Amino acid sequence: MRVRRVAVVVPPEGAPPACDPGVLAVRLHGADAFTGHRLLGLAVRNAGDTACSLSGYPDLAFRAASGELVDASVLDGDPFGARDLGARPLVLDPGAEAFAVAGWGAMSTSLDPDVTVAVLLTPPGGANPVELPVTSIPGYAPGSSLDVLDGGEVTVTAWAARFEDLL
């Protein structure tokens, strides 16, 4: 289930056209855990030859070890430990990245639930998600998982030009 804020973002005059999803590369940008909370960095890179614009919130979902999609709510806003700067137009030069942060409260894995093994991240404006294994998070070993479980709630920030601005 997705709960989305309705925001109209008008690109500045003279801004490049919206990024073609076909030239955007997505990746997981790291993770952190603290005081019963989790944060997951998301990144999108302009792999094209010309500058382009993007705005809004990441579209993400989670795949469990069983292969099924996790039935978790994804909300736009301020995750605990991060801050949402709101949807605003960003210009990505070739090779430049934009960042977002997803966060959730720790969920119990003591009874061996169907844990998350992959994040499905759809490039802005795209229709097809890219499946990113949890093991692609820097520092995560084979067999690693996330404790995003059925019934959970994940909050995600809008895309921002600098990762540091979200923390």
GULUMFI-587416 format. One record per residue (C-alpha): residue number from 0; residue in three letters; chain; x, y, z. Coordinates in nm, 3 decimals, always signed. Each point is the difference from the previous one (the first is absolute). Layout:
N
seq:NUM type:ALA mol:A px:X py:Y pz:Z
...
***
This chain:
167
seq:0 type:MET mol:A px:+0.000 py:+0.000 pz:+0.000
seq:1 type:ARG mol:A px:+0.134 py:+0.344 pz:-0.091
seq:2 type:VAL mol:A px:-0.106 py:+0.326 pz:+0.159
seq:3 type:ARG mol:A px:+0.117 py:+0.294 pz:-0.210
seq:4 type:ARG mol:A px:-0.009 py:+0.372 pz:+0.059
seq:5 type:VAL mol:A px:-0.133 py:+0.194 pz:-0.294
seq:6 type:ALA mol:A px:+0.252 py:+0.266 pz:-0.096
seq:7 type:VAL mol:A px:+0.033 py:+0.197 pz:-0.318
seq:8 type:VAL mol:A px:+0.365 py:+0.075 pz:-0.067
seq:9 type:VAL mol:A px:+0.068 py:+0.251 pz:-0.273
seq:10 type:PRO mol:A px:+0.353 py:-0.018 pz:-0.139
seq:11 type:PRO mol:A px:+0.185 py:+0.329 pz:-0.019
seq:12 type:GLU mol:A px:-0.005 py:+0.184 pz:-0.331
seq:13 type:GLY mol:A px:+0.267 py:-0.134 pz:-0.233
seq:14 type:ALA mol:A px:+0.037 py:-0.327 pz:+0.191
seq:15 type:PRO mol:A px:+0.090 py:-0.306 pz:-0.207
seq:16 type:PRO mol:A px:-0.277 py:-0.247 pz:-0.088
seq:17 type:ALA mol:A px:-0.108 py:-0.273 pz:+0.240
seq:18 type:CYS mol:A px:+0.241 py:-0.290 pz:+0.028
seq:19 type:ASP mol:A px:-0.076 py:-0.291 pz:-0.229
seq:20 type:PRO mol:A px:-0.030 py:-0.303 pz:+0.231
seq:21 type:GLY mol:A px:+0.215 py:-0.194 pz:-0.248
seq:22 type:VAL mol:A px:+0.307 py:+0.211 pz:+0.087
seq:23 type:LEU mol:A px:-0.046 py:-0.019 pz:+0.377
seq:24 type:ALA mol:A px:+0.195 py:-0.256 pz:+0.204
seq:25 type:VAL mol:A px:-0.124 py:-0.078 pz:+0.352
seq:26 type:ARG mol:A px:+0.189 py:-0.150 pz:+0.292
seq:27 type:LEU mol:A px:-0.012 py:-0.049 pz:+0.376
seq:28 type:HIS mol:A px:+0.222 py:+0.259 pz:+0.168
seq:29 type:GLY mol:A px:+0.062 py:-0.155 pz:+0.342
seq:30 type:ALA mol:A px:-0.194 py:-0.079 pz:+0.313
seq:31 type:ASP mol:A px:+0.008 py:+0.080 pz:+0.370
seq:32 type:ALA mol:A px:-0.172 py:-0.124 pz:+0.315
seq:33 type:PHE mol:A px:-0.046 py:+0.184 pz:+0.330
seq:34 type:THR mol:A px:-0.235 py:+0.015 pz:+0.300
seq:35 type:GLY mol:A px:-0.248 py:-0.242 pz:-0.151
seq:36 type:HIS mol:A px:-0.008 py:+0.171 pz:-0.338
seq:37 type:ARG mol:A px:+0.143 py:-0.071 pz:-0.345
seq:38 type:LEU mol:A px:+0.107 py:+0.229 pz:-0.286
seq:39 type:LEU mol:A px:+0.072 py:-0.101 pz:-0.359
seq:40 type:GLY mol:A px:+0.163 py:+0.236 pz:-0.250
seq:41 type:LEU mol:A px:-0.126 py:+0.002 pz:-0.358
seq:42 type:ALA mol:A px:+0.179 py:+0.153 pz:-0.298
seq:43 type:VAL mol:A px:-0.080 py:+0.074 pz:-0.363
seq:44 type:ARG mol:A px:+0.271 py:+0.098 pz:-0.252
seq:45 type:ASN mol:A px:-0.033 py:+0.168 pz:-0.337
seq:46 type:ALA mol:A px:+0.183 py:-0.249 pz:-0.225
seq:47 type:GLY mol:A px:-0.087 py:+0.201 pz:-0.309
seq:48 type:ASP mol:A px:+0.197 py:+0.253 pz:-0.201
seq:49 type:THR mol:A px:-0.208 py:+0.310 pz:+0.075
seq:50 type:ALA mol:A px:-0.138 py:+0.170 pz:+0.309
seq:51 type:CYS mol:A px:-0.356 py:-0.084 pz:+0.103
seq:52 type:SER mol:A px:-0.248 py:+0.091 pz:+0.276
seq:53 type:LEU mol:A px:-0.177 py:-0.211 pz:+0.260
seq:54 type:SER mol:A px:-0.209 py:+0.059 pz:+0.310
seq:55 type:GLY mol:A px:-0.234 py:-0.180 pz:+0.234
seq:56 type:TYR mol:A px:+0.024 py:-0.307 pz:+0.218
seq:57 type:PRO mol:A px:+0.153 py:-0.342 pz:-0.070
seq:58 type:ASP mol:A px:-0.235 py:-0.279 pz:-0.096
seq:59 type:LEU mol:A px:+0.109 py:-0.306 pz:+0.193
seq:60 type:ALA mol:A px:-0.118 py:-0.342 pz:+0.112
seq:61 type:PHE mol:A px:+0.161 py:-0.297 pz:+0.171
seq:62 type:ARG mol:A px:+0.041 py:-0.368 pz:-0.091
seq:63 type:ALA mol:A px:+0.004 py:-0.267 pz:+0.270
seq:64 type:ALA mol:A px:+0.216 py:-0.311 pz:+0.013
seq:65 type:SER mol:A px:-0.305 py:-0.201 pz:-0.116
seq:66 type:GLY mol:A px:-0.001 py:+0.201 pz:-0.325
seq:67 type:GLU mol:A px:-0.325 py:+0.177 pz:+0.088
seq:68 type:LEU mol:A px:-0.034 py:+0.376 pz:+0.030
seq:69 type:VAL mol:A px:+0.000 py:+0.122 pz:+0.360
seq:70 type:ASP mol:A px:-0.337 py:+0.150 pz:+0.099
seq:71 type:ALA mol:A px:+0.143 py:+0.316 pz:+0.157
seq:72 type:SER mol:A px:-0.132 py:+0.355 pz:-0.028
seq:73 type:VAL mol:A px:+0.234 py:+0.255 pz:-0.158
seq:74 type:LEU mol:A px:-0.065 py:+0.361 pz:+0.102
seq:75 type:ASP mol:A px:+0.161 py:+0.323 pz:-0.116
seq:76 type:GLY mol:A px:+0.146 py:+0.216 pz:+0.278
seq:77 type:ASP mol:A px:+0.251 py:+0.017 pz:+0.284
seq:78 type:PRO mol:A px:+0.141 py:-0.335 pz:+0.111
seq:79 type:PHE mol:A px:+0.126 py:-0.010 pz:+0.360
seq:80 type:GLY mol:A px:+0.363 py:+0.116 pz:-0.017
seq:81 type:ALA mol:A px:-0.031 py:+0.170 pz:-0.340
seq:82 type:ARG mol:A px:-0.180 py:+0.301 pz:-0.140
seq:83 type:ASP mol:A px:-0.210 py:+0.051 pz:-0.309
seq:84 type:LEU mol:A px:+0.081 py:+0.318 pz:-0.192
seq:85 type:GLY mol:A px:-0.317 py:-0.038 pz:-0.207
seq:86 type:ALA mol:A px:-0.038 py:-0.051 pz:-0.372
seq:87 type:ARG mol:A px:+0.205 py:+0.255 pz:-0.192
seq:88 type:PRO mol:A px:+0.145 py:+0.003 pz:-0.349
seq:89 type:LEU mol:A px:+0.357 py:-0.126 pz:-0.027
seq:90 type:VAL mol:A px:+0.232 py:+0.022 pz:-0.300
seq:91 type:LEU mol:A px:+0.227 py:-0.301 pz:-0.049
seq:92 type:ASP mol:A px:+0.301 py:+0.058 pz:-0.221
seq:93 type:PRO mol:A px:+0.143 py:-0.311 pz:-0.168
seq:94 type:GLY mol:A px:+0.143 py:-0.221 pz:+0.274
seq:95 type:ALA mol:A px:-0.166 py:+0.195 pz:+0.282
seq:96 type:GLU mol:A px:-0.214 py:-0.171 pz:+0.265
seq:97 type:ALA mol:A px:-0.306 py:+0.081 pz:+0.209
seq:98 type:PHE mol:A px:-0.071 py:-0.165 pz:+0.335
seq:99 type:ALA mol:A px:-0.289 py:-0.097 pz:+0.226
seq:100 type:VAL mol:A px:-0.030 py:-0.178 pz:+0.334
seq:101 type:ALA mol:A px:-0.252 py:-0.268 pz:+0.099
seq:102 type:GLY mol:A px:-0.055 py:-0.073 pz:+0.368
seq:103 type:TRP mol:A px:-0.200 py:-0.236 pz:+0.221
seq:104 type:GLY mol:A px:-0.025 py:-0.119 pz:+0.357
seq:105 type:ALA mol:A px:+0.180 py:-0.326 pz:+0.075
seq:106 type:MET mol:A px:-0.225 py:-0.301 pz:-0.048
seq:107 type:SER mol:A px:+0.041 py:-0.323 pz:+0.194
seq:108 type:THR mol:A px:+0.168 py:-0.285 pz:-0.184
seq:109 type:SER mol:A px:+0.009 py:-0.233 pz:+0.303
seq:110 type:LEU mol:A px:-0.263 py:-0.239 pz:-0.138
seq:111 type:ASP mol:A px:+0.174 py:-0.036 pz:-0.339
seq:112 type:PRO mol:A px:-0.237 py:+0.214 pz:-0.212
seq:113 type:ASP mol:A px:+0.020 py:+0.045 pz:-0.377
seq:114 type:VAL mol:A px:+0.270 py:+0.271 pz:+0.000
seq:115 type:THR mol:A px:+0.081 py:+0.242 pz:-0.282
seq:116 type:VAL mol:A px:+0.280 py:-0.108 pz:-0.233
seq:117 type:ALA mol:A px:-0.044 py:+0.259 pz:-0.277
seq:118 type:VAL mol:A px:-0.116 py:+0.359 pz:-0.051
seq:119 type:LEU mol:A px:-0.197 py:+0.082 pz:-0.315
seq:120 type:LEU mol:A px:+0.081 py:+0.357 pz:-0.099
seq:121 type:THR mol:A px:-0.165 py:+0.156 pz:-0.304
seq:122 type:PRO mol:A px:+0.198 py:+0.277 pz:-0.173
seq:123 type:PRO mol:A px:-0.188 py:+0.333 pz:+0.004
seq:124 type:GLY mol:A px:-0.251 py:+0.003 pz:-0.284
seq:125 type:GLY mol:A px:+0.056 py:-0.370 pz:-0.066
seq:126 type:ALA mol:A px:-0.246 py:-0.283 pz:-0.009
seq:127 type:ASN mol:A px:+0.225 py:-0.295 pz:+0.081
seq:128 type:PRO mol:A px:+0.169 py:-0.041 pz:+0.338
seq:129 type:VAL mol:A px:+0.363 py:-0.104 pz:+0.027
seq:130 type:GLU mol:A px:+0.048 py:-0.282 pz:+0.251
seq:131 type:LEU mol:A px:+0.297 py:+0.078 pz:+0.224
seq:132 type:PRO mol:A px:+0.112 py:-0.282 pz:+0.230
seq:133 type:VAL mol:A px:+0.061 py:+0.094 pz:+0.362
seq:134 type:THR mol:A px:+0.351 py:-0.140 pz:-0.046
seq:135 type:SER mol:A px:+0.073 py:+0.292 pz:-0.238
seq:136 type:ILE mol:A px:-0.003 py:+0.236 pz:+0.301
seq:137 type:PRO mol:A px:+0.364 py:+0.088 pz:+0.072
seq:138 type:GLY mol:A px:+0.126 py:-0.221 pz:+0.283
seq:139 type:TYR mol:A px:-0.286 py:-0.251 pz:-0.010
seq:140 type:ALA mol:A px:+0.109 py:-0.364 pz:-0.026
seq:141 type:PRO mol:A px:-0.163 py:-0.285 pz:-0.193
seq:142 type:GLY mol:A px:-0.312 py:-0.114 pz:+0.184
seq:143 type:SER mol:A px:-0.073 py:+0.347 pz:+0.141
seq:144 type:SER mol:A px:-0.358 py:+0.123 pz:+0.024
seq:145 type:LEU mol:A px:-0.205 py:+0.297 pz:+0.117
seq:146 type:ASP mol:A px:-0.269 py:-0.014 pz:+0.268
seq:147 type:VAL mol:A px:-0.272 py:+0.157 pz:-0.219
seq:148 type:LEU mol:A px:-0.287 py:-0.244 pz:+0.056
seq:149 type:ASP mol:A px:-0.365 py:-0.041 pz:-0.096
seq:150 type:GLY mol:A px:-0.208 py:+0.262 pz:+0.181
seq:151 type:GLY mol:A px:+0.297 py:+0.235 pz:+0.040
seq:152 type:GLU mol:A px:+0.020 py:+0.367 pz:-0.087
seq:153 type:VAL mol:A px:+0.290 py:+0.163 pz:-0.187
seq:154 type:THR mol:A px:+0.034 py:+0.377 pz:-0.041
seq:155 type:VAL mol:A px:+0.207 py:+0.145 pz:-0.284
seq:156 type:THR mol:A px:+0.133 py:+0.350 pz:-0.068
seq:157 type:ALA mol:A px:-0.017 py:+0.185 pz:-0.330
seq:158 type:TRP mol:A px:+0.304 py:-0.008 pz:-0.229
seq:159 type:ALA mol:A px:+0.269 py:+0.251 pz:+0.102
seq:160 type:ALA mol:A px:+0.324 py:+0.117 pz:-0.159
seq:161 type:ARG mol:A px:+0.216 py:-0.086 pz:+0.306
seq:162 type:PHE mol:A px:-0.033 py:-0.306 pz:+0.223
seq:163 type:GLU mol:A px:+0.133 py:+0.197 pz:+0.298
seq:164 type:ASP mol:A px:-0.293 py:+0.242 pz:-0.020
seq:165 type:LEU mol:A px:-0.240 py:-0.284 pz:+0.084
seq:166 type:LEU mol:A px:+0.169 py:-0.097 pz:+0.327
***
